Amino acid sequence: MTIPSEIRRKYGLKEGDKVRIIEQGGVLVIVPLTDIKTLHGLGAEHKEKLLRGIKELEEEHDEEAKA
């Protein structure tokens, strides 16, 4: 499939990149598939907030399990 160069540049697509095509409401949507390695460390600035949230969920789960 050929994607116009201005679209490729705008969305950072390169030859060989994988995409998923989804039909939605009679329209085709092209979604770039991200390599999992590029996601490594993406949420580092939110680490403490995420850890607090996980701890809260674990505490909730423990309380529900006791009931």
Secondary structure, DSSP 8 states (H G I E B T S, - for coil): ----HHHHHHHT--TT--EEEEEETTEEEEEE---GGGGTTTTGGGHHHHHHHHHHHHHHHHHHHH-
